């Protein structure tokens, strides 16, 4: 059990075992990630009707085989990619097709997951049953972005609405993925360390001096919501900022960046040039993959402002997260304290995370 006091002014940070204990890690995979909303790509993966694209949900932890499909009515679906006969993987490459056909025994499914035909089962009793259809997951969309969950603890609206409402004026459908500006990073540290580093803005002047020059750190602030939070980066003098419409609740402010974190492992970073999606994927207790995906809106603004040095900022973050992981393995380290003005996001994350881990162990 890891207790985080709800009062940040007297709360202690988590002990080192949160980042090093195998039982806590497994509890997190089952109680947090298996019940959370996850970003799974965008509509460019399905260029038209009759198309299917396989994917793995959180490879390295959940490892759940799924397939995205677009049926003949142009309806999108997220289905289990495991045949209901003997568990073989069905769709093994993206492309157009009339149905989903298992290569093992040729069992076939419609693109919406309904069972179609299975050779050799002509004499089977009470066949097909509802269990012979492919399980279908809830698939949600915001602009071109796609999300799903194996067993969502909260509704998609409760999870994402603070972002959608704040940026309702943004033409997200005009954003397109730029593969050349997208990259994966492998970090030898616990996934939670990466998230809390993102949520701690006290380190910006010390770890990110170049980024700090583009921001007015005195005006930097954070807003907390139930399942997400927002760090507002205010542009320094002469630095790039959004041209906000009057419909924006932030109209009249020089916003350099909207840094949204959504529990447990998603960052949506909006800059005047577009969106940087960061997905933090646990690969083990002390190994994490961070996927950086760039969705460009206004390419002429890519070289200015807070969003122009993402690779440099990532490398600086990676270095400090690695050394934090090493320190948290110390037998002499107990617990730290929160800087109330700057680490409310960390405290928020730790409260959400440890509440679910504790509930997992409570019910064992």
JOKAVEN-V268615 format. One record per run of one state. SS is the DSSP state (hx for helix, st for strand, lp for the rest). FROM is the first residue (numbers start at 1). TO is the last residue. If there is no record, write none. Layout:
BEGIN
[[SS & FROM & TO] [SS & FROM & TO]]
END
This chain:
BEGIN
[[lp & 1 & 11] [st & 12 & 12] [lp & 13 & 15] [hx & 16 & 19] [lp & 20 & 21] [hx & 22 & 31] [lp & 32 & 32] [hx & 33 & 35] [lp & 36 & 37] [st & 38 & 42] [hx & 43 & 45] [lp & 46 & 50] [st & 51 & 57] [lp & 58 & 63] [st & 64 & 70] [lp & 71 & 75] [st & 76 & 80] [lp & 81 & 81] [st & 82 & 82] [lp & 83 & 88] [st & 89 & 89] [lp & 90 & 94] [st & 95 & 96] [lp & 97 & 99] [st & 100 & 101] [lp & 102 & 107] [st & 108 & 109] [lp & 110 & 114] [st & 115 & 117] [lp & 118 & 129] [hx & 130 & 132] [lp & 133 & 135] [st & 136 & 142] [lp & 143 & 144] [st & 145 & 149] [lp & 150 & 155] [hx & 156 & 166] [lp & 167 & 171] [hx & 172 & 174] [lp & 175 & 175] [st & 176 & 187] [lp & 188 & 190] [hx & 191 & 199] [lp & 200 & 203] [hx & 204 & 207] [lp & 208 & 208] [hx & 209 & 214] [st & 215 & 215] [lp & 216 & 216] [hx & 217 & 219] [lp & 220 & 220] [st & 221 & 224] [lp & 225 & 227] [st & 228 & 235] [lp & 236 & 254] [st & 255 & 262] [lp & 263 & 265] [st & 266 & 271] [lp & 272 & 273] [st & 274 & 284] [lp & 285 & 286] [st & 287 & 296] [lp & 297 & 298] [hx & 299 & 301] [lp & 302 & 305] [hx & 306 & 308] [lp & 309 & 309] [hx & 310 & 328] [lp & 329 & 336] [st & 337 & 337] [lp & 338 & 343] [hx & 344 & 362] [lp & 363 & 364]]
END
